[in-house]
Amino acid sequence: MSKTAFMIAASFLAILSTNLPAWASSDDAKWIKQCVDDNKDQGAKPEVIAAYCSCMNGKMSSNETQSISEWEKTHVAERKACDKESGWR
């Protein structure tokens, strides 16, 4: 792994760990990480993406089987609320 790739990965983990709610499980962290990966090329700052994904994860049922990126397509009100809360757009 290059030094740059390592720094990006380390930064991501630091951001993700500070934006997870206290109740977040390892399963939540997995879904949030996938959401962050899905959205990393959308032009938002990493901390904004992590906040958005954490917000969306919090709005989803713990029994949900869709990824955050799939779920957000059919839950516009929740997406808009998390856009506002995270500072996205």
PDB file as gemmi writes it, atoms N, CA and C in Angstrom:
CRYST1    1.000    1.000    1.000  90.00  90.00  90.00 P 1                      
ATOM      1  N   MET A   1       0.854  -1.162   0.000  1.00  0.00           N  
ATOM      2  CA  MET A   1       0.000   0.000   0.000  1.00  0.00           C  
ATOM      3  C   MET A   1       0.907   1.234   0.000  1.00  0.00           C  
ATOM      4  N   SER A   2       0.606   2.165  -0.867  1.00  0.00           N  
ATOM      5  CA  SER A   2       1.414   3.381  -0.941  1.00  0.00           C  
ATOM      6  C   SER A   2       1.148   4.258   0.277  1.00  0.00           C  
ATOM      7  N   LYS A   3       2.033   5.194   0.516  1.00  0.00           N  
ATOM      8  CA  LYS A   3       1.884   6.098   1.648  1.00  0.00           C  
ATOM      9  C   LYS A   3       0.603   6.925   1.507  1.00  0.00           C  
ATOM     10  N   THR A   4       0.300   7.367   0.305  1.00  0.00           N  
ATOM     11  CA  THR A   4      -0.908   8.152   0.066  1.00  0.00           C  
ATOM     12  C   THR A   4      -2.159   7.333   0.345  1.00  0.00           C  
ATOM     13  N   ALA A   5      -2.190   6.106  -0.166  1.00  0.00           N  
ATOM     14  CA  ALA A   5      -3.342   5.235   0.056  1.00  0.00           C  
ATOM     15  C   ALA A   5      -3.512   4.956   1.546  1.00  0.00           C  
ATOM     16  N   PHE A   6      -2.399   4.751   2.238  1.00  0.00           N  
ATOM     17  CA  PHE A   6      -2.463   4.509   3.674  1.00  0.00           C  
ATOM     18  C   PHE A   6      -3.034   5.715   4.409  1.00  0.00           C  
ATOM     19  N   MET A   7      -2.599   6.911   4.037  1.00  0.00           N  
ATOM     20  CA  MET A   7      -3.083   8.134   4.683  1.00  0.00           C  
ATOM     21  C   MET A   7      -4.578   8.336   4.431  1.00  0.00           C  
ATOM     22  N   ILE A   8      -5.026   8.033   3.227  1.00  0.00           N  
ATOM     23  CA  ILE A   8      -6.448   8.155   2.909  1.00  0.00           C  
ATOM     24  C   ILE A   8      -7.248   7.166   3.752  1.00  0.00           C  
ATOM     25  N   ALA A   9      -6.774   5.932   3.819  1.00  0.00           N  
ATOM     26  CA  ALA A   9      -7.466   4.909   4.605  1.00  0.00           C  
ATOM     27  C   ALA A   9      -7.491   5.286   6.086  1.00  0.00           C  
ATOM     28  N   ALA A  10      -6.379   5.773   6.601  1.00  0.00           N  
ATOM     29  CA  ALA A  10      -6.317   6.173   8.002  1.00  0.00           C  
ATOM     30  C   ALA A  10      -7.254   7.343   8.292  1.00  0.00           C  
ATOM     31  N   SER A  11      -7.295   8.302   7.377  1.00  0.00           N  
ATOM     32  CA  SER A  11      -8.192   9.450   7.536  1.00  0.00           C  
ATOM     33  C   SER A  11      -9.642   8.997   7.526  1.00  0.00           C  
ATOM     34  N   PHE A  12      -9.974   8.107   6.602  1.00  0.00           N  
ATOM     35  CA  PHE A  12     -11.339   7.588   6.520  1.00  0.00           C  
ATOM     36  C   PHE A  12     -11.736   6.917   7.822  1.00  0.00           C  
ATOM     37  N   LEU A  13     -10.876   6.076   8.354  1.00  0.00           N  
ATOM     38  CA  LEU A  13     -11.194   5.360   9.589  1.00  0.00           C  
ATOM     39  C   LEU A  13     -11.365   6.320  10.764  1.00  0.00           C  
ATOM     40  N   ALA A  14     -10.547   7.358  10.806  1.00  0.00           N  
ATOM     41  CA  ALA A  14     -10.674   8.348  11.880  1.00  0.00           C  
ATOM     42  C   ALA A  14     -11.994   9.092  11.773  1.00  0.00           C  
ATOM     43  N   ILE A  15     -12.357   9.487  10.572  1.00  0.00           N  
ATOM     44  CA  ILE A  15     -13.624  10.198  10.356  1.00  0.00           C  
ATOM     45  C   ILE A  15     -14.791   9.292  10.695  1.00  0.00           C  
ATOM     46  N   LEU A  16     -14.756   8.077  10.202  1.00  0.00           N  
ATOM     47  CA  LEU A  16     -15.846   7.139  10.437  1.00  0.00           C  
ATOM     48  C   LEU A  16     -16.009   6.863  11.927  1.00  0.00           C  
ATOM     49  N   SER A  17     -14.921   6.677  12.630  1.00  0.00           N  
ATOM     50  CA  SER A  17     -15.014   6.342  14.046  1.00  0.00           C  
ATOM     51  C   SER A  17     -15.556   7.499  14.869  1.00  0.00           C  
ATOM     52  N   THR A  18     -15.323   8.729  14.453  1.00  0.00           N  
ATOM     53  CA  THR A  18     -15.832   9.871  15.214  1.00  0.00           C  
ATOM     54  C   THR A  18     -17.267  10.204  14.851  1.00  0.00           C  
ATOM     55  N   ASN A  19     -17.795   9.675  13.768  1.00  0.00           N  
ATOM     56  CA  ASN A  19     -19.149   9.983  13.344  1.00  0.00           C  
ATOM     57  C   ASN A  19     -20.148   8.862  13.631  1.00  0.00           C  
ATOM     58  N   LEU A  20     -19.689   7.763  14.190  1.00  0.00           N  
ATOM     59  CA  LEU A  20     -20.611   6.680  14.532  1.00  0.00           C  
ATOM     60  C   LEU A  20     -21.274   6.977  15.867  1.00  0.00           C  
ATOM     61  N   PRO A  21     -22.582   6.856  15.932  1.00  0.00           N  
ATOM     62  CA  PRO A  21     -23.257   7.037  17.218  1.00  0.00           C  
ATOM     63  C   PRO A  21     -22.805   5.966  18.205  1.00  0.00           C  
ATOM     64  N   ALA A  22     -22.984   6.241  19.491  1.00  0.00           N  
ATOM     65  CA  ALA A  22     -22.553   5.299  20.532  1.00  0.00           C  
ATOM     66  C   ALA A  22     -23.240   3.948  20.391  1.00  0.00           C  
ATOM     67  N   TRP A  23     -24.464   3.926  19.852  1.00  0.00           N  
ATOM     68  CA  TRP A  23     -25.219   2.679  19.740  1.00  0.00           C  
ATOM     69  C   TRP A  23     -24.853   1.862  18.505  1.00  0.00           C  
ATOM     70  N   ALA A  24     -24.029   2.408  17.637  1.00  0.00           N  
ATOM     71  CA  ALA A  24     -23.721   1.744  16.369  1.00  0.00           C  
ATOM     72  C   ALA A  24     -22.979   0.431  16.607  1.00  0.00           C  
ATOM     73  N   SER A  25     -23.435  -0.597  15.915  1.00  0.00           N  
ATOM     74  CA  SER A  25     -22.814  -1.917  16.019  1.00  0.00           C  
ATOM     75  C   SER A  25     -21.771  -2.092  14.924  1.00  0.00           C  
ATOM     76  N   SER A  26     -21.085  -3.211  14.952  1.00  0.00           N  
ATOM     77  CA  SER A  26     -20.128  -3.496  13.884  1.00  0.00           C  
ATOM     78  C   SER A  26     -20.851  -3.673  12.558  1.00  0.00           C  
ATOM     79  N   ASP A  27     -22.103  -4.165  12.609  1.00  0.00           N  
ATOM     80  CA  ASP A  27     -22.899  -4.279  11.389  1.00  0.00           C  
ATOM     81  C   ASP A  27     -23.216  -2.892  10.841  1.00  0.00           C  
ATOM     82  N   ASP A  28     -23.554  -1.944  11.723  1.00  0.00           N  
ATOM     83  CA  ASP A  28     -23.793  -0.561  11.301  1.00  0.00           C  
ATOM     84  C   ASP A  28     -22.539   0.005  10.641  1.00  0.00           C  
ATOM     85  N   ALA A  29     -21.392  -0.236  11.263  1.00  0.00           N  
ATOM     86  CA  ALA A  29     -20.132   0.280  10.723  1.00  0.00           C  
ATOM     87  C   ALA A  29     -19.875  -0.274   9.327  1.00  0.00           C  
ATOM     88  N   LYS A  30     -20.210  -1.534   9.108  1.00  0.00           N  
ATOM     89  CA  LYS A  30     -20.031  -2.161   7.790  1.00  0.00           C  
ATOM     90  C   LYS A  30     -20.897  -1.457   6.752  1.00  0.00           C  
ATOM     91  N   TRP A  31     -22.169  -1.218   7.088  1.00  0.00           N  
ATOM     92  CA  TRP A  31     -23.082  -0.557   6.148  1.00  0.00           C  
ATOM     93  C   TRP A  31     -22.669   0.888   5.896  1.00  0.00           C  
ATOM     94  N   ILE A  32     -22.246   1.580   6.952  1.00  0.00           N  
ATOM     95  CA  ILE A  32     -21.816   2.972   6.799  1.00  0.00           C  
ATOM     96  C   ILE A  32     -20.565   3.043   5.939  1.00  0.00           C  
ATOM     97  N   LYS A  33     -19.624   2.143   6.150  1.00  0.00           N  
ATOM     98  CA  LYS A  33     -18.411   2.121   5.330  1.00  0.00           C  
ATOM     99  C   LYS A  33     -18.758   1.896   3.867  1.00  0.00           C  
ATOM    100  N   GLN A  34     -19.686   0.972   3.603  1.00  0.00           N  
ATOM    101  CA  GLN A  34     -20.094   0.720   2.213  1.00  0.00           C  
ATOM    102  C   GLN A  34     -20.718   1.968   1.601  1.00  0.00           C  
ATOM    103  N   CYS A  35     -21.550   2.657   2.357  1.00  0.00           N  
ATOM    104  CA  CYS A  35     -22.173   3.898   1.887  1.00  0.00           C  
ATOM    105  C   CYS A  35     -21.108   4.946   1.579  1.00  0.00           C  
ATOM    106  N   VAL A  36     -20.137   5.087   2.465  1.00  0.00           N  
ATOM    107  CA  VAL A  36     -19.048   6.050   2.240  1.00  0.00           C  
ATOM    108  C   VAL A  36     -18.297   5.685   0.965  1.00  0.00           C  
ATOM    109  N   ASP A  37     -17.994   4.407   0.794  1.00  0.00           N  
ATOM    110  CA  ASP A  37     -17.310   3.953  -0.428  1.00  0.00           C  
ATOM    111  C   ASP A  37     -18.156   4.247  -1.669  1.00  0.00           C  
ATOM    112  N   ASP A  38     -19.477   4.028  -1.563  1.00  0.00           N  
ATOM    113  CA  ASP A  38     -20.379   4.270  -2.698  1.00  0.00           C  
ATOM    114  C   ASP A  38     -20.441   5.743  -3.079  1.00  0.00           C  
ATOM    115  N   ASN A  39     -20.206   6.634  -2.115  1.00  0.00           N  
ATOM    116  CA  ASN A  39     -20.387   8.067  -2.343  1.00  0.00           C  
ATOM    117  C   ASN A  39     -19.094   8.874  -2.410  1.00  0.00           C  
ATOM    118  N   LYS A  40     -17.958   8.221  -2.330  1.00  0.00           N  
ATOM    119  CA  LYS A  40     -16.693   8.958  -2.257  1.00  0.00           C  
ATOM    120  C   LYS A  40     -16.392   9.801  -3.488  1.00  0.00           C  
ATOM    121  N   ASP A  41     -17.001   9.503  -4.618  1.00  0.00           N  
ATOM    122  CA  ASP A  41     -16.745  10.260  -5.841  1.00  0.00           C  
ATOM    123  C   ASP A  41     -17.826  11.296  -6.137  1.00  0.00           C  
ATOM    124  N   GLN A  42     -18.631  11.640  -5.136  1.00  0.00           N  
ATOM    125  CA  GLN A  42     -19.743  12.564  -5.345  1.00  0.00           C  
ATOM    126  C   GLN A  42     -19.381  14.022  -5.096  1.00  0.00           C  
ATOM    127  N   GLY A  43     -18.135  14.294  -4.737  1.00  0.00           N  
ATOM    128  CA  GLY A  43     -17.680  15.670  -4.587  1.00  0.00           C  
ATOM    129  C   GLY A  43     -17.811  16.260  -3.193  1.00  0.00           C  
ATOM    130  N   ALA A  44     -18.359  15.520  -2.257  1.00  0.00           N  
ATOM    131  CA  ALA A  44     -18.483  16.021  -0.887  1.00  0.00           C  
ATOM    132  C   ALA A  44     -17.233  15.670  -0.083  1.00  0.00           C  
ATOM    133  N   LYS A  45     -16.990  16.424   0.979  1.00  0.00           N  
ATOM    134  CA  LYS A  45     -15.857  16.142   1.860  1.00  0.00           C  
ATOM    135  C   LYS A  45     -16.101  14.824   2.585  1.00  0.00           C  
ATOM    136  N   PRO A  46     -15.041  14.092   2.899  1.00  0.00           N  
ATOM    137  CA  PRO A  46     -15.196  12.792   3.577  1.00  0.00           C  
ATOM    138  C   PRO A  46     -16.002  12.870   4.869  1.00  0.00           C  
ATOM    139  N   GLU A  47     -15.817  13.926   5.652  1.00  0.00           N  
ATOM    140  CA  GLU A  47     -16.557  14.022   6.910  1.00  0.00           C  
ATOM    141  C   GLU A  47     -18.053  14.257   6.667  1.00  0.00           C  
ATOM    142  N   VAL A  48     -18.387  14.936   5.572  1.00  0.00           N  
ATOM    143  CA  VAL A  48     -19.791  15.147   5.211  1.00  0.00           C  
ATOM    144  C   VAL A  48     -20.415  13.820   4.772  1.00  0.00           C  
ATOM    145  N   ILE A  49     -19.675  13.065   3.966  1.00  0.00           N  
ATOM    146  CA  ILE A  49     -20.171  11.760   3.513  1.00  0.00           C  
ATOM    147  C   ILE A  49     -20.383  10.834   4.707  1.00  0.00           C  
ATOM    148  N   ALA A  50     -19.421  10.800   5.619  1.00  0.00           N  
ATOM    149  CA  ALA A  50     -19.545   9.936   6.799  1.00  0.00           C  
ATOM    150  C   ALA A  50     -20.742  10.343   7.649  1.00  0.00           C  
ATOM    151  N   ALA A  51     -20.971  11.649   7.822  1.00  0.00           N  
ATOM    152  CA  ALA A  51     -22.123  12.125   8.597  1.00  0.00           C  
ATOM    153  C   ALA A  51     -23.429  11.758   7.897  1.00  0.00           C  
ATOM    154  N   TYR A  52     -23.466  11.916   6.579  1.00  0.00           N  
ATOM    155  CA  TYR A  52     -24.661  11.567   5.805  1.00  0.00           C  
ATOM    156  C   TYR A  52     -24.969  10.074   5.942  1.00  0.00           C  
ATOM    157  N   CYS A  53     -23.961   9.246   5.750  1.00  0.00           N  
ATOM    158  CA  CYS A  53     -24.166   7.800   5.807  1.00  0.00           C  
ATOM    159  C   CYS A  53     -24.579   7.347   7.199  1.00  0.00           C  
ATOM    160  N   SER A  54     -24.006   7.949   8.225  1.00  0.00           N  
ATOM    161  CA  SER A  54     -24.380   7.621   9.594  1.00  0.00           C  
ATOM    162  C   SER A  54     -25.831   8.023   9.861  1.00  0.00           C  
ATOM    163  N   CYS A  55     -26.217   9.190   9.370  1.00  0.00           N  
ATOM    164  CA  CYS A  55     -27.601   9.657   9.511  1.00  0.00           C  
ATOM    165  C   CYS A  55     -28.562   8.697   8.819  1.00  0.00           C  
ATOM    166  N   MET A  56     -28.255   8.337   7.584  1.00  0.00           N  
ATOM    167  CA  MET A  56     -29.127   7.421   6.839  1.00  0.00           C  
ATOM    168  C   MET A  56     -29.227   6.079   7.546  1.00  0.00           C  
ATOM    169  N   ASN A  57     -28.111   5.585   8.036  1.00  0.00           N  
ATOM    170  CA  ASN A  57     -28.111   4.307   8.753  1.00  0.00           C  
ATOM    171  C   ASN A  57     -29.018   4.390   9.980  1.00  0.00           C  
ATOM    172  N   GLY A  58     -28.993   5.519  10.663  1.00  0.00           N  
ATOM    173  CA  GLY A  58     -29.821   5.705  11.837  1.00  0.00           C  
ATOM    174  C   GLY A  58     -31.309   5.732  11.531  1.00  0.00           C  
ATOM    175  N   LYS A  59     -31.670   6.118  10.324  1.00  0.00           N  
ATOM    176  CA  LYS A  59     -33.075   6.185   9.934  1.00  0.00           C  
ATOM    177  C   LYS A  59     -33.616   4.834   9.454  1.00  0.00           C  
ATOM    178  N   MET A  60     -32.724   3.920   9.169  1.00  0.00           N  
ATOM    179  CA  MET A  60     -33.136   2.613   8.660  1.00  0.00           C  
ATOM    180  C   MET A  60     -33.464   1.653   9.803  1.00  0.00           C  
ATOM    181  N   SER A  61     -34.368   0.736   9.532  1.00  0.00           N  
ATOM    182  CA  SER A  61     -34.695  -0.322  10.481  1.00  0.00           C  
ATOM    183  C   SER A  61     -33.485  -1.242  10.646  1.00  0.00           C  
ATOM    184  N   SER A  62     -33.327  -1.786  11.831  1.00  0.00           N  
ATOM    185  CA  SER A  62     -32.218  -2.729  12.042  1.00  0.00           C  
ATOM    186  C   SER A  62     -32.444  -4.037  11.290  1.00  0.00           C  
ATOM    187  N   ASN A  63     -33.655  -4.245  10.787  1.00  0.00           N  
ATOM    188  CA  ASN A  63     -33.969  -5.444  10.009  1.00  0.00           C  
ATOM    189  C   ASN A  63     -33.829  -5.233   8.508  1.00  0.00           C  
ATOM    190  N   GLU A  64     -33.440  -4.035   8.100  1.00  0.00           N  
ATOM    191  CA  GLU A  64     -33.329  -3.722   6.667  1.00  0.00           C  
ATOM    192  C   GLU A  64     -32.230  -4.565   6.029  1.00  0.00           C  
ATOM    193  N   THR A  65     -32.515  -5.070   4.841  1.00  0.00           N  
ATOM    194  CA  THR A  65     -31.524  -5.886   4.129  1.00  0.00           C  
ATOM    195  C   THR A  65     -30.874  -5.144   2.972  1.00  0.00           C  
ATOM    196  N   GLN A  66     -31.446  -4.015   2.577  1.00  0.00           N  
ATOM    197  CA  GLN A  66     -30.839  -3.228   1.496  1.00  0.00           C  
ATOM    198  C   GLN A  66     -29.667  -2.433   2.040  1.00  0.00           C  
ATOM    199  N   SER A  67     -28.734  -2.115   1.150  1.00  0.00           N  
ATOM    200  CA  SER A  67     -27.645  -1.214   1.533  1.00  0.00           C  
ATOM    201  C   SER A  67     -28.222   0.186   1.683  1.00  0.00           C  
ATOM    202  N   ILE A  68     -27.481   1.059   2.330  1.00  0.00           N  
ATOM    203  CA  ILE A  68     -27.911   2.445   2.471  1.00  0.00           C  
ATOM    204  C   ILE A  68     -28.109   3.069   1.097  1.00  0.00           C  
ATOM    205  N   SER A  69     -27.198   2.792   0.177  1.00  0.00           N  
ATOM    206  CA  SER A  69     -27.276   3.364  -1.172  1.00  0.00           C  
ATOM    207  C   SER A  69     -28.513   2.885  -1.926  1.00  0.00           C  
ATOM    208  N   GLU A  70     -28.946   1.664  -1.671  1.00  0.00           N  
ATOM    209  CA  GLU A  70     -30.179   1.164  -2.295  1.00  0.00           C  
ATOM    210  C   GLU A  70     -31.402   1.765  -1.615  1.00  0.00           C  
ATOM    211  N   TRP A  71     -31.380   1.806  -0.300  1.00  0.00           N  
ATOM    212  CA  TRP A  71     -32.511   2.266   0.488  1.00  0.00           C  
ATOM    213  C   TRP A  71     -32.817   3.738   0.248  1.00  0.00           C  
ATOM    214  N   GLU A  72     -31.766   4.550   0.086  1.00  0.00           N  
ATOM    215  CA  GLU A  72     -31.970   5.988  -0.069  1.00  0.00           C  
ATOM    216  C   GLU A  72     -32.749   6.333  -1.344  1.00  0.00           C  
ATOM    217  N   LYS A  73     -32.709   5.472  -2.333  1.00  0.00           N  
ATOM    218  CA  LYS A  73     -33.410   5.731  -3.597  1.00  0.00           C  
ATOM    219  C   LYS A  73     -34.926   5.735  -3.425  1.00  0.00           C  
ATOM    220  N   THR A  74     -35.429   5.006  -2.443  1.00  0.00           N  
ATOM    221  CA  THR A  74     -36.872   4.918  -2.230  1.00  0.00           C  
ATOM    222  C   THR A  74     -37.330   5.661  -0.973  1.00  0.00           C  
ATOM    223  N   HIS A  75     -36.426   6.347  -0.311  1.00  0.00           N  
ATOM    224  CA  HIS A  75     -36.747   7.071   0.917  1.00  0.00           C  
ATOM    225  C   HIS A  75     -36.258   8.521   0.788  1.00  0.00           C  
ATOM    226  N   VAL A  76     -36.950   9.262  -0.054  1.00  0.00           N  
ATOM    227  CA  VAL A  76     -36.545  10.629  -0.400  1.00  0.00           C  
ATOM    228  C   VAL A  76     -36.577  11.559   0.805  1.00  0.00           C  
ATOM    229  N   ALA A  77     -37.612  11.475   1.626  1.00  0.00           N  
ATOM    230  CA  ALA A  77     -37.710  12.367   2.787  1.00  0.00           C  
ATOM    231  C   ALA A  77     -36.524  12.166   3.733  1.00  0.00           C  
ATOM    232  N   GLU A  78     -36.164  10.921   3.976  1.00  0.00           N  
ATOM    233  CA  GLU A  78     -35.032  10.615   4.854  1.00  0.00           C  
ATOM    234  C   GLU A  78     -33.727  11.115   4.227  1.00  0.00           C  
ATOM    235  N   ARG A  79     -33.586  10.927   2.924  1.00  0.00           N  
ATOM    236  CA  ARG A  79     -32.382  11.382   2.226  1.00  0.00           C  
ATOM    237  C   ARG A  79     -32.245  12.898   2.340  1.00  0.00           C  
ATOM    238  N   LYS A  80     -33.336  13.618   2.130  1.00  0.00           N  
ATOM    239  CA  LYS A  80     -33.301  15.081   2.224  1.00  0.00           C  
ATOM    240  C   LYS A  80     -32.967  15.539   3.641  1.00  0.00           C  
ATOM    241  N   ALA A  81     -33.517  14.858   4.635  1.00  0.00           N  
ATOM    242  CA  ALA A  81     -33.218  15.206   6.028  1.00  0.00           C  
ATOM    243  C   ALA A  81     -31.741  14.996   6.337  1.00  0.00           C  
ATOM    244  N   CYS A  82     -31.188  13.895   5.847  1.00  0.00           N  
ATOM    245  CA  CYS A  82     -29.771  13.619   6.101  1.00  0.00           C  
ATOM    246  C   CYS A  82     -28.860  14.535   5.268  1.00  0.00           C  
ATOM    247  N   ASP A  83     -29.299  14.925   4.078  1.00  0.00           N  
ATOM    248  CA  ASP A  83     -28.549  15.912   3.304  1.00  0.00           C  
ATOM    249  C   ASP A  83     -28.390  17.181   4.133  1.00  0.00           C  
ATOM    250  N   LYS A  84     -29.492  17.638   4.706  1.00  0.00           N  
ATOM    251  CA  LYS A  84     -29.491  18.865   5.480  1.00  0.00           C  
ATOM    252  C   LYS A  84     -28.657  18.715   6.757  1.00  0.00           C  
ATOM    253  N   GLU A  85     -28.875  17.607   7.464  1.00  0.00           N  
ATOM    254  CA  GLU A  85     -28.170  17.373   8.717  1.00  0.00           C  
ATOM    255  C   GLU A  85     -26.651  17.272   8.534  1.00  0.00           C  
ATOM    256  N   SER A  86     -26.229  16.647   7.443  1.00  0.00           N  
ATOM    257  CA  SER A  86     -24.796  16.433   7.216  1.00  0.00           C  
ATOM    258  C   SER A  86     -24.109  17.606   6.530  1.00  0.00           C  
ATOM    259  N   GLY A  87     -24.909  18.517   5.965  1.00  0.00           N  
ATOM    260  CA  GLY A  87     -24.330  19.639   5.224  1.00  0.00           C  
ATOM    261  C   GLY A  87     -24.028  19.318   3.773  1.00  0.00           C  
ATOM    262  N   TRP A  88     -24.615  18.235   3.279  1.00  0.00           N  
ATOM    263  CA  TRP A  88     -24.389  17.831   1.894  1.00  0.00           C  
ATOM    264  C   TRP A  88     -25.245  18.700   0.979  1.00  0.00           C  
ATOM    265  N   ARG A  89     -24.672  19.153  -0.120  1.00  0.00           N  
ATOM    266  CA  ARG A  89     -25.325  19.925  -1.178  1.00  0.00           C  
ATOM    267  C   ARG A  89     -25.724  21.266  -0.747  1.00  0.00           C  
TER     268      ARG A  89                                                      
END                                                                             
